[in-house]
Amino acid sequence: MPKVLRITTVPISLKVLLQGQFRFMQQNGWEVLTVSAEGTEVQEIKEKEAVKHISIPLTRQISPLTDLVALWKLIRIINTFKPDIVHSHTPKAGLIGMLAAWLCRVPNRLHTVAGLPLMEYSGLKRLLLNSAEKLTYRFATKVYPNSFQLFEFIKNNLYQNSQKFRVIGKGSSNGIDIEYFTPNKYIEDKANDIRFSFNIPPNAFVFLFIGRLVKDKGIIELVQAFDEVIKANDAYLLLVGPFESDLDPLPQDILDKITNHPKIKLSGFQKDVRPFLMASNAFVFPSYREGFPNVVLQAACMEVPVIATNINGCNEIIEHERSGLLVKPKDSKELKVAMLRMIQNEVDRECFRTAAATYVRMNFSRTHFWTLLLAEYKSLVK
């Protein structure tokens, strides 16, 4: 039985971003071992995916001593497990995972790139992150950007040996569960409960954001644009996701506005986002950088019209003026115009949601992506 070791920096990436992959691989004759930092999600991963899991001290911050300990522990794991493939995700796990696999002479060292934090940095930190990313690609035998434009960015800015690189299917790291993200009566009832619990009137227009509430997700511009939109419209902004004050904090004035504004509603992290999508009239995703955002796929599949920034990943899901609206990143004025258009033009909303749902359901089924990934593994391990 061939073996594959899958590694991410934090366990929530295994649980959410790669959900279902490991069980599928095991059902198709592969032994899977997952590795990440310790976290509350580990037990659920082991139970739902039916995999063995080992925790090592990985952290998203730059921490040389901790990283050396993680590298040493991962080398021991690889030498014991003897995988045919080591497949890493996320920047830190990629660097540690590919280096350890290279040192242990694992024949197939695969790394998936799902967004690059370095895009939002400059100076010394950008130089350091560039170097770490280049090392990851050097130690890997195959690299899988999860969007075509991310592939172009890497080729033009980081690593020109494009023979190592390949986008699987039309992009994404896992696809989405098409049946799960299909509207139904149960989700509709839950959506009505959400509106009621937040005191949102039935006829009010609701904009929804799902993701981390941090600067590089465009929260500053979203709050600024929304503040202008409601001057002449009965609209609400529903924010679903956690704050991350340790890595990318929002300015205090934006935090104050979010927490005190009567028409901005906070729900925190939600395990099931479908009722929130169905409770909204438009999904807004003003992120500065992405790989291939699952949440945009989910919104489109749930037939919610989408406004997103014109960045890689987003513009490979949404076609401007056909299946949604794309705006410049970091531009609150352009975002405001798009939000006003969504409120005022019901015909556009109907066209956008229908076109986007059709495209996503045809091209980004989770089982389709898993089948393509399994074929990739089989082609590498004869």
Summary of the structure (lengths in Angstrom):
residues: 382
radius of gyration: 21.0
end to end distance: 11.5
largest distance: 64.4
contacts: 1341
relative contact order: 0.11
helix: 49%
strand: 16%
